[in-house]
Amino acid sequence: MKILIATEKPFAPAAVTQIREIFGEAGYEVAVLEKYGAKEDLLAAVKDVQGLIVRSDKIDAAVLAAAPELKIVVRAGAGYDNIDLAAATERGVVVMNTPGQNSNAVAELALGMMVYMARNLFNGKPGTELKGKTLGIQAYGHVGREVARIARGFAMETLAFDPFVSKTDIINDGTKPVDSVEELYEKSQYVSLHIPANEQTKGSVNFDLLSRMPQGATLVNTARKEVVDEESLLKMFREREDFRYVSDIAPDCAEEIAKEFPGRYFFTPKKMGAQTAEANINAGVAAARQIVKFLEKGDTTFQVNG
């Protein structure tokens, strides 16, 4: 078996070492493609591999067509919208993610950005505290739970809306479930987004929702930029001087926001949620173990396609 680690944004060296060890114990050959500059490099590299580990790399129909022996692709991370699931299913390729491995890293970033905005971007002027504020968590999966846990350490009140999670489970965590997404926004000075980007969610965070937020509103997005409707975002900035937006992926209208609304936003230079040494290693190692379990035992526990 030959496994390719294809990462335009490379894993930490320690992660690659551990991944190699796992595959070495299984008797697999490992190839590494890092910081590649052209899609052609990826197309050439996948031609004879049976397994593939990626991060944010685009695995579309062309890549899959160039890999006739490919059996499994694992996205080292939670989101997998960078992989063409339909094309993979058509070719009989199993696609997996590694849920939970990056959760703490993303959650710490979300709370860190909240502190940064509450303290006026550390500009020396008086800010506010998170203590006593209400945080609404939209989607209560692995990351949402970690956000709630850390927020409670700041003595924030935590609310959550997730129709796919039992209210009992949310309550048992010390978080209060709400009955609708509208209620979540109405009751929360901070809203943290953890929804995936799909046909149902893209553009779903719109002006109707945002305008329901109380004074001192801050929207925190460590999910995907596509879930926030950008026309609504700009309208909210213009009509609500108290509104702030912080994200680890800049919207397409970032230049317009920077020009018109200085001091009311912050965007990291690139997506930073999983950019910690610990998360880097956790996700990479999990991906390697999942590939071995699938190829040796047919384990499809984390499969996300057909």
C-alpha positions in Angstrom: 0.0 0.0 0.0 1.2 3.5 -0.8 -0.1 6.5 1.2 0.3 10.1 0.1 0.4 13.0 2.6 -0.6 16.0 0.4 -0.6 19.2 2.3 -0.1 22.6 0.8 -0.1 23.8 4.4 2.3 21.2 5.9 1.9 19.3 9.1 4.3 20.0 11.8 7.5 17.8 11.4 6.5 15.9 14.6 3.2 15.0 13.1 4.8 13.7 9.9 7.2 11.6 11.9 4.4 10.0 13.9 2.3 9.5 10.7 5.3 7.7 9.1 5.7 5.5 12.1 2.1 4.4 12.0 2.2 3.5 8.4 5.7 2.0 8.8 4.3 -0.4 11.4 1.6 -1.4 8.9 4.2 -2.0 6.2 2.9 0.9 4.0 5.0 3.1 1.7 4.6 6.9 2.5 5.1 9.8 0.1 4.9 13.4 1.1 3.9 16.4 -1.0 4.2 19.7 0.8 3.8 23.3 -0.2 3.1 22.3 -3.8 2.6 25.3 -6.1 0.5 23.8 -8.9 -2.4 21.4 -9.1 -0.4 19.4 -11.7 2.0 18.4 -8.9 -0.9 16.9 -6.9 -2.3 15.2 -10.0 1.0 13.5 -10.6 1.5 12.5 -7.0 -1.8 10.7 -6.6 -1.5 8.4 -9.7 -0.3 5.3 -7.8 -1.6 5.8 -4.2 -4.2 3.8 -2.3 -4.6 6.3 0.5 -4.5 10.0 0.8 -4.3 12.4 3.8 -5.0 16.1 3.2 -5.8 19.2 5.1 -7.5 22.1 3.3 -6.3 20.8 -0.1 -8.9 20.7 -2.9 -9.7 17.1 -3.8 -12.0 17.5 -6.8 -13.2 15.2 -9.6 -10.0 15.8 -11.6 -7.8 14.7 -8.7 -9.9 11.7 -8.1 -9.8 10.8 -11.8 -6.0 11.0 -11.7 -5.9 8.4 -8.8 -7.3 5.1 -10.2 -6.0 3.1 -7.3 -7.3 5.4 -4.6 -9.4 3.7 -1.9 -9.6 6.3 0.9 -9.2 10.1 1.5 -9.0 11.4 5.0 -9.3 15.1 5.7 -7.2 15.8 8.8 -9.8 18.1 10.5 -13.5 18.4 10.9 -14.7 20.2 7.8 -14.6 18.4 4.5 -16.1 20.8 2.0 -12.8 20.8 0.1 -13.5 17.3 -1.1 -15.9 16.4 -3.9 -18.0 13.8 -2.0 -20.2 12.9 -5.0 -17.2 12.3 -7.3 -15.5 10.2 -4.6 -18.7 8.1 -4.1 -19.0 7.6 -7.8 -15.5 6.2 -7.9 -15.9 4.1 -4.8 -13.5 6.1 -2.7 -14.3 6.4 1.0 -13.9 9.9 2.5 -13.4 10.5 6.2 -12.7 13.4 8.5 -11.2 13.4 12.0 -13.9 15.0 14.2 -12.8 16.3 17.6 -9.1 16.4 17.0 -9.0 20.2 16.4 -11.8 21.1 18.8 -9.9 22.6 21.6 -7.6 24.6 19.3 -10.6 26.1 17.5 -12.4 26.8 20.8 -9.4 28.5 22.4 -9.1 30.7 19.2 -12.8 31.6 19.4 -12.6 32.7 23.0 -9.3 34.5 22.4 -10.9 36.5 19.6 -13.8 37.4 21.9 -11.4 38.8 24.5 -9.5 40.7 21.8 -12.7 42.4 20.6 -14.0 43.0 24.1 -10.8 44.8 24.9 -11.0 47.0 21.7 -8.2 45.2 19.9 -5.9 46.0 22.8 -5.7 49.7 21.7 -5.3 51.0 25.2 -8.9 52.2 25.6 -11.3 50.8 28.2 -13.2 47.7 27.0 -15.6 45.3 28.5 -15.4 41.9 30.2 -16.8 38.5 29.1 -17.9 37.7 32.6 -21.7 37.9 32.9 -22.2 38.1 29.1 -24.3 35.6 27.2 -22.7 33.4 24.6 -24.9 31.7 22.0 -23.3 28.7 20.4 -24.8 27.8 17.0 -24.2 24.0 16.5 -23.2 22.0 19.6 -20.8 19.5 18.2 -17.2 18.8 19.2 -16.1 22.4 18.9 -19.3 23.9 20.3 -18.9 21.9 23.4 -15.3 23.0 23.9 -16.3 26.6 23.4 -19.0 26.3 26.1 -16.6 24.7 28.5 -14.0 27.4 28.2 -16.7 30.2 28.2 -18.0 28.9 31.5 -14.5 29.4 32.9 -15.0 33.1 32.0 -18.3 33.0 34.0 -20.3 33.5 30.8 -23.8 32.2 30.4 -23.9 29.7 27.6 -26.8 29.0 25.3 -26.8 26.5 22.4 -29.0 25.7 19.4 -28.6 22.4 17.6 -31.6 20.4 16.4 -29.4 17.4 16.1 -28.2 17.3 19.7 -30.4 16.2 22.6 -31.4 19.0 24.9 -30.6 16.7 27.8 -27.0 16.3 26.7 -26.7 20.1 26.4 -28.2 20.7 29.8 -25.9 18.0 31.3 -22.9 20.0 30.1 -24.1 23.1 32.0 -25.4 24.9 28.9 -28.9 26.0 28.3 -30.6 24.8 25.1 -32.9 27.2 23.2 -35.8 26.2 20.9 -34.8 28.2 17.8 -31.9 29.9 16.1 -33.9 33.2 16.4 -34.0 32.8 20.1 -30.3 32.2 20.2 -29.5 35.5 18.5 -32.1 37.4 20.5 -30.5 36.4 23.9 -26.8 36.4 23.0 -24.3 39.3 23.1 -21.9 37.0 21.5 -22.7 34.3 18.9 -20.1 31.7 18.0 -20.7 29.8 14.7 -19.8 26.2 14.3 -22.1 25.1 11.5 -20.8 23.4 8.3 -21.0 25.0 4.9 -23.6 23.2 2.9 -26.6 24.1 0.8 -28.8 24.6 3.9 -26.4 26.8 5.8 -24.6 28.9 3.1 -25.8 32.5 3.6 -28.1 31.5 6.5 -26.6 33.9 9.0 -28.5 36.9 7.5 -29.7 40.3 8.6 -32.9 39.0 10.1 -30.8 36.9 12.6 -28.0 39.4 13.2 -30.4 42.3 13.8 -32.0 40.3 16.6 -28.8 40.5 18.7 -28.8 42.8 21.7 -26.6 45.9 22.1 -22.9 45.2 22.1 -23.3 42.4 19.6 -20.2 40.4 18.4 -20.4 37.6 15.9 -17.5 35.1 16.0 -16.9 32.9 13.0 -14.5 30.0 13.2 -16.6 27.9 10.8 -16.7 28.9 7.1 -17.1 32.4 5.6 -19.9 31.1 3.2 -22.3 30.7 6.1 -22.5 34.4 6.6 -24.5 36.4 4.1 -22.1 39.3 3.2 -24.7 41.8 2.1 -26.4 41.3 5.5 -23.1 41.6 7.2 -22.4 45.0 5.6 -25.9 46.2 6.3 -25.5 45.2 10.0 -22.2 47.1 10.2 -23.9 50.2 8.7 -27.1 50.1 10.8 -25.7 49.0 14.1 -22.6 50.9 15.3 -22.3 48.5 18.3 -21.9 45.5 16.0 -18.6 43.7 15.7 -17.4 40.7 13.6 -14.4 38.6 14.2 -13.4 35.6 12.0 -10.5 33.3 11.3 -11.3 33.5 7.6 -11.8 36.9 5.9 -15.0 37.5 4.0 -14.9 38.6 0.4 -15.9 42.1 1.5 -13.0 42.4 3.9 -11.5 45.4 2.2 -14.8 47.2 2.3 -15.2 46.4 6.0 -11.6 47.5 6.7 -12.2 50.9 5.0 -15.6 51.7 6.5 -15.5 50.1 9.9 -12.1 50.3 11.5 -11.9 48.9 15.1 -15.0 46.9 14.7 -13.6 43.7 13.1 -10.7 41.4 13.1 -9.7 38.7 10.6 -6.7 36.4 11.0 -4.3 36.4 8.0 -5.3 32.8 7.2 -7.6 30.2 8.7 -6.1 29.6 12.1 -8.5 27.3 14.0 -6.4 24.2 13.7 -3.1 26.0 13.7 -1.6 24.6 16.9 1.1 22.0 17.3 -1.2 19.8 19.4 -4.1 19.9 16.9 -1.7 19.4 14.0 -0.4 16.2 15.5 -3.7 15.0 16.8 -5.5 15.3 13.4 -2.6 13.9 11.4 -2.2 10.9 13.7 -5.9 10.2 13.8 -6.0 10.3 10.0 -3.2 7.8 9.7 -4.8 5.4 12.2 -8.2 5.6 10.4 -6.6 4.7 7.1 -4.9 1.7 8.6 -8.1 0.5 10.3 -10.0 1.0 7.0 -7.5 -0.8 4.8 -6.8 -3.6 7.3 -10.3 -4.1 8.9 -12.8 -2.2 6.7 -13.5 0.2 9.6 -15.7 3.1 8.2 -16.5 4.8 11.5 -15.8 8.3 10.3 -16.9 8.0 6.7 -18.8 11.1 5.5 -19.8 10.1 2.0 -22.2 7.5 0.4 
